[in-house]
Amino acid sequence: MTEPLTRVDSAVQGLSSSPPKEKISHRRTSSSAAGVSSMKDMWDTRTRLHVAPETQRTGWKINTSSSTVEEKDILKKPLVTPMVRAIDLVTNLGSVIVARNRQGVTIKDALDAIHKANKKRADDELDKPYLEGFEWAPEHTEYDEENPKELKEMEEEWQRLLIHLSSTPGVSNFGGKKKKKNAAAAE
């Protein structure tokens, strides 16, 4: 019973009556913004980071939303320059919180990450509930790059920021213009 192959049967033998369709791939090469690097790239090139001074003494409570910061305009500013996609934030107890943003981590991204880790904690559970600021340790430390142990420590500290907390809300050094304007208007 040898019958000539029909169109349905031809697919069984791997023959096709129509030419194969090419797969069109629309995969993005990268969703990150230009000029935004990874922390690994910063380490490889030994690029020094500078923490935004606006992060110091914000008076923000870590178990409240980042929208409760008095100066809303600082939330859009980059946390560090040059901008990075993700950065580890380390508390004094050693827990690590990661702040991420493909367009570059902003102060809001860092505050949101800290809030997410602390939002279920009550005020009385927190010894130091107010953000005092961030510190990038290699800025204040000398390392011996010849010593493998110190080189490893340097690499770890290069890729993270330390979170400093305080028991009292700090007074911001930034944005004094509003207070001065209000005082001048009152006179």
C-alpha positions in Angstrom: 0.0 0.0 0.0 2.3 2.7 -1.2 0.4 5.8 -1.9 2.1 9.0 -2.9 2.7 11.4 0.0 0.1 14.0 0.5 0.6 17.5 2.0 -0.3 16.2 5.5 2.2 13.3 5.3 5.0 15.5 4.0 5.6 17.0 7.5 6.2 13.6 8.9 9.3 13.1 6.6 10.6 16.6 7.4 9.6 18.1 4.0 7.8 21.3 4.0 5.8 22.9 1.2 6.4 26.4 2.5 9.8 28.0 3.2 10.8 28.1 6.8 9.8 31.2 8.7 12.6 33.2 10.2 12.2 34.0 13.9 12.2 37.7 14.5 13.7 38.6 17.8 12.9 41.9 19.4 15.1 41.4 22.5 16.4 44.6 24.0 20.1 44.9 24.2 19.8 46.8 27.5 17.1 48.7 29.3 19.5 50.8 31.3 20.3 54.4 30.6 23.5 55.5 29.1 26.2 56.3 31.6 24.9 53.9 34.2 27.4 51.2 35.2 27.3 48.2 37.5 29.2 48.2 40.8 31.5 45.5 39.4 32.5 47.8 36.6 33.2 50.5 39.2 35.5 48.1 41.0 37.3 46.9 37.9 38.1 50.5 36.8 38.6 51.6 40.4 36.2 54.5 39.9 35.6 56.4 43.1 32.0 57.0 44.2 30.7 60.2 45.7 27.6 60.0 48.0 25.0 62.8 47.4 25.3 65.2 50.3 21.5 65.6 50.4 21.3 62.2 52.0 22.9 63.4 55.2 20.6 64.4 58.1 17.3 64.1 56.3 15.3 63.4 59.5 13.6 60.5 57.7 12.3 57.6 59.9 13.2 54.3 58.4 9.9 52.5 59.0 7.9 55.2 57.2 7.5 55.7 53.4 10.1 57.7 51.5 7.3 60.2 50.6 7.4 61.5 54.2 10.8 63.2 53.6 10.4 66.9 54.1 12.4 67.9 51.0 10.7 66.0 48.2 13.1 67.3 45.5 16.0 65.3 46.9 14.3 62.0 46.1 14.9 62.4 42.4 18.7 63.0 42.8 21.2 60.2 42.2 22.4 58.4 45.4 25.9 58.2 44.2 27.9 59.7 41.3 28.7 58.2 38.9 25.3 56.5 38.7 25.0 52.7 39.2 22.3 50.2 38.5 22.3 48.5 42.0 24.1 49.1 45.2 24.3 47.2 48.5 23.3 49.1 51.6 24.7 47.7 54.8 23.4 48.4 58.3 25.5 48.5 61.4 24.1 45.1 62.3 25.5 43.6 59.0 22.2 43.1 57.2 22.4 43.9 53.5 19.7 45.8 51.6 19.9 46.2 47.8 18.7 49.3 46.1 18.1 48.9 42.3 17.1 51.0 39.3 18.2 50.4 35.7 18.3 54.2 35.1 20.6 54.7 38.1 19.8 54.4 41.8 18.2 57.5 43.2 17.9 58.6 46.8 14.2 57.5 46.6 15.3 54.0 45.5 17.6 53.7 48.5 15.0 55.0 51.0 12.3 52.7 49.5 14.6 49.7 49.9 15.4 50.6 53.5 11.6 51.1 54.2 10.7 47.8 52.7 13.1 46.0 55.1 11.8 48.0 58.1 8.1 48.8 57.4 6.8 46.1 59.8 8.9 47.2 62.7 7.2 49.3 65.4 8.8 52.5 66.6 9.7 51.0 70.0 11.6 48.1 68.2 14.0 50.5 66.6 16.9 51.8 68.7 17.9 54.3 66.1 14.9 55.0 63.8 16.2 58.0 61.9 18.5 58.0 58.8 21.6 60.0 59.5 23.2 59.3 56.2 25.3 57.0 54.0 29.0 56.4 53.9 31.2 54.9 51.2 34.0 53.4 53.3 36.9 53.4 50.7 36.7 57.2 50.8 38.1 57.2 54.3 40.3 54.1 54.4 43.8 53.3 53.0 44.3 49.9 51.6 47.4 47.9 50.7 46.5 46.4 47.3 49.5 44.0 47.5 48.0 42.2 50.5 45.4 39.7 49.2 43.4 40.0 52.5 43.1 43.8 52.3 42.4 43.6 48.5 39.4 41.3 49.2 38.2 43.6 52.0 38.6 46.6 49.7 36.6 44.9 46.9 33.8 44.2 49.3 33.7 47.7 50.7 34.0 49.3 47.3 30.7 47.8 46.2 28.5 48.9 49.1 27.4 51.9 51.2 27.1 51.9 55.0 23.9 53.1 56.5 24.2 55.4 59.5 21.2 55.7 61.8 20.6 58.0 64.8 18.2 58.1 67.7 17.1 61.7 67.0 15.9 63.2 63.7 18.8 65.3 62.2 18.4 68.8 61.0 18.9 69.1 57.3 21.6 71.5 56.1 19.8 71.8 52.7 16.7 73.7 51.8 17.0 76.5 54.3 15.6 78.9 51.7 12.0 78.1 52.6 12.6 78.9 56.3 14.5 82.1 55.4 11.7 83.2 53.1 9.0 82.5 55.7 11.0 84.3 58.4 11.4 87.3 56.0 7.7 87.3 55.2 6.8 87.2 58.9 8.8 90.4 59.6 
